[in-house]
Amino acid sequence: MPRQPRLDSPGLLHHVMFRGIEQCNIVKDDCDRLNFVSRLDRLSGECNIAVYAWALLDNHAHLLVRSSDYGLSRFMRRLLTGHAVTFNLRHNRHGHLFQNRYKSIVCDEERYFLELVRYIHLNPIRAGLVDGFEELKSYPWCGHAALVNTKEKSWQNRNEVLLFFGNKKKQAIDDYELFITDGLNQGKRPELVGGGLRRSQQDMPEVIEQPEAYDDRILGGGDFVEQILQQNVMETEIINPHERQQLGEKFIKRICMEKSIALQEIQSGSRRHTISNARHIMTAKLMQEYGWSSTAVARCLGVSTSAICKIMARAKLPK
């Protein structure tokens, strides 16, 4: 059965998981770990991806992130490809490092945000990498330490998590720690890594009175599943070329406003980083989601068709 396309839109919350091929380690020492975390730091800022929780283990990792206009797929491609290249060079290794493609689940944040923060940050204890909760507070390869202020990281969205526990920081940290300790005996929580509501109900058949909408790419109840699938249809099924043209032009104007640049600067052929980055973002969206041809994109952005093809090749976009 062919795999389903990913679900992604700016603002969606994702639980992302990836592991080493054939269960091999994706980090072997603290230098590898530091390289990965430094890359996550840099790219989350460059791609405007919010990071709420994370755990880097020996042979796999978890992230809880919010997507942006840049797109989760592009962010993850840069993160994983960059890490694999650096890892292979350090260890004189060849070939793929990660097993298949990463797994991402769109999550109902009202229902699962805090549950996922807790589940992800308890991973080092479940994996036996730390001896207990006190040691987790100073463990540098997981987001928990940043939340309790012992290993604060500027790129981790600490305040947004703590606000769930109150406006006063010290009390919020104390309540967050109580919440985390309450989850120590919860086990692996398989519903949080795929299968969602249906999986969590397998042991409680009495609660299933009527089948709900279900999609294993989504963690949430039937109403949330239907909402996300409908949103995905609206964003990907554009009725006619005229509508594609209009939506694409609106997107270009929005990026220009967000980046504080004029369309004339995009069309000037400037290679300044801000201009070049905006041109790449526009090309990806116009071709992938709005169905513009490379010729149409080139004409609109004031560059050659070969320049658009080079952008496509670098980003590995379908031509």
N, C-alpha and C positions, 0 to 999 in steps of 0.2 A: 504494500500500500504506500503511495507516495506521501512524503512528509508534508504537513500543512505549512503554509507560509507563516512567518512570524506576525504577531499583532503588536503594533507600536504606533503611538501618537504622542506628541508633546504633552507632558504632564502625567502620563501613566506611570504607576508604580510597578516595578518589576522585581521579582526574586530571580536572580541569575545564578546559575551553577555551572561549573566546568571542572573537568578532571583530566588527569594524565592518561594517555593512551595505554591500554592494557594495565591500568592501575599503577603506572610508573609515577615517580615523584615529579612534581612540577617545580619544586624547590629542593635543593640539597643542603644549603647552608644559609647563614644569616645574610651573606652577600646577595644571594639569589632573592631572599625575602625583601631585603632593602631595595633592590632593583625593581621588584614588582610594585612595592608600595610607593616608591618614588614615581614610577610611571603612572600609577593610579592617581596620585596627587596631581601630576601635571595635566593628564588628559581630562580628568573630571573638571578642571578649571577651563581648559581650552574648549571643551565640548559642552560646557554648561550642564553637566550631568550631576545631579545632587546625590550624594552618598550618605545614607543613614546608618547602615550597618554593614559590616564586612568581617570575614574570617578567612585567613589564609592558612590552610593546613598543608601537610606534606604532599598529598597526591590529588587534592581538589580544593576548591574555594567557593565561597558564597558571597554575594553582594545583594544589598537591598538599595535600589537606585530609582530615581525619577528621571524619565527620558526628557529630551528637549528637542528643539527643531533640528539639531544636528543629527539625531537618530541614534537609537541604541545600537543598531547593527554596526554602524560606522565606528562608534566609540569602542565597542567590543573587539572589532577587527583590529583596530590600532593597538588596543591593550594586549590582546593575546598574541598577535603576530610579533609585536615588539618584544614581548617577554620571551617568546620561543626563540627568536633570533639571538638574543643576548644569552639565554640559557645554553643554547647549542654551541655557541662560540666559546663560552666559559668552560664547558665540559667536553669539548671536542666531540660533539655529538651531531648526528645527521638525522633527518627525517622529521615526521610530525611529532609534536610534543603532546597535543591535546586530543582527547578522544572525541571523534566526530565534531559536530558543532556544539557550541554552548547551549544550555537549556535556559529559557526565560519564561517566566509565568507572570502574566498580568494579574495584579492583586487588588482586591477590594480593600482599600486602605482603612476605611471606617471599621471594618470587621477584623482585619488581619495585620495592620501595621505593627502594633506593639507585639503581637504574637511572633511575627517574623523577626523583629529586632531581638527578642529574647531567644528564639530558636537559633538564630545565626550566631549570637554572641556566646551561647553555651556550647557551640561546636568543639572548641579546644578541650573542654572538660570531657565531653562524650568521647572524643578521639584519644583521650589519655595523654594529651600534650601538656596539660597542667594538672596539678594534684588536687586542686579544689578552688572554691570561690575566691579565697583571699589571694591566691597566686594569679588568678585571672585578672585581678585589678592592675597588675603590673606587666601582664603579658603583652608584648609590643606588636604582635601579628594578628590583632583582632581589635574591633572598634570599641569594645567594652571599656578599655582603659581610658580612652578619650572622653567617654561619657562621664566617668567618675573623676575626671580631671587629673589623673596621674600621668597620662601620656597624651595630652591634648594635641589634636591635629587640626590645623586651620581649614583643611579641605573637607573634613567630615562635618556634616550638618548636625552638630551636637545640640544646639539650642532648640531646633525644631522637635527633636525627640524629647528633650527634657520638659518642654512646654506641655506635653501630655500629662506631666506629673505636678504641674503648678508653676507659678510665676517667680517664686523665691528659689533661687538656684540651689542652695544647700538642702532645703527640704525636698526639692525635686530630685536631687541626686539620691538622697536617702530613700525616697519612695521608689525610685527606679531600681535601686539595689534590692529592696524588698520584693519587687515584682520579679526580678531576675531569679532570686533565690527560690521563689515559689515554683519556678519551672525546672528545678534541678532533677526532680523525679518524674518528669513527663515523658522521658524516652525520646525516640527518634522522630515522632510526629510526621509520619509519612504523608499525611494530607497536605503538608506545607511544601512538599517538594514535587508534587504532581498528583493530579487526581482530584484535588480540591474537595468540595462538599460531598460529592458522591463517595469518595474514598473514606471520608470521615464517618459516613453513615453506614458503612458495610457492617460494622459491629452493632448497629442500632436499627435493624430493619423496621422496628415498630414506628419510627419517626417518618418513614417514607410513605406518605399517603397518595401522592400524585407525582409522577416524574417531572422534574424540573429541567429547564434548558441546561445543557452540560457541554463543556469543551475543556479538554485536558490542558489547554494553553492558558486557562483562566482559573484563578482561585477566588471563588465567591459563589453566592447563591444564584438561583435561576434568573432573577431580575437583573442582577449585575452582569451575568453572562450575556443575556439578550441585549443589554445596553451596549456592551463592548462590541459585540458582533455587528449590531446595527451601525454603530459609529464607524466600524471598519469598512462596512459596505458603502456608507456615505462618502468616506474619504477616498476609496479606491475605485468606485464605479462612477465615473464621470460620463454623462450621457452623450455629449456631442463635441466636436472639435471647437465650436465657438465657446462652449462652457470651459473646456480645457484651457483655451487661450485666456479667457477672463480670469479664471482662478490662478493661473500662472502669473499673470501680470499683477494681480493683487499680492501674491506671495513675494514677488520681486520688490514691490513698494514696501512691504512690511520689513523685509530684510534690510533694505536701505535705511529705513527709519530706525531700526534696532541698532544698526552699526554706525548711524550718523554719517552716512555717505550718500552722495548723489548718484543717480543712474549713469550720469555722464562720466563719473570716475570709473565705474565698472566698465563702461564702453571704451574708455581711453586706452585699454591694454596695459594699465599700470600693474607692476608686479609687487607693489607694496603689500605687506603681509595681510593687512585688514582687507584690502581690495581683493587680493587673490583668494583669501579664505571665503569671502562672501560669494565670489564667482563659483567656487567649488560647491558651496552649499546650494546655490541656485541651480547649478547644472544637475546635481543629484536629484533634487526635488522635482524639477521640471521634467526630467526624463523618466524617473521611476514612478512618480505618483500622478503627474499630470499628462503623461504620454506625449510630451513634445519630442519632435525629431531632433537629431543633432544639428541639422541645418537650421531649424527654427531657433534653437537655443543660441547657436553661433551668431545668427543675425541679430537677435535681441540683445545679446551681451557684447556685441561689437568685436568678436574675435573670430578666428578662422575655424572651420569645421575640424581641421586637424588638431587645433588646440583643445576643442571639446573632446575629441577622441583620446587625447593624452590624459585629460582629467578623468575620463571614464576608465582608462587603463590603470591609472594610479589607484583609483578607488575600487577597481574591479567591478564596475557597473556593467550591466548587460548593454550591448550596443543595439 
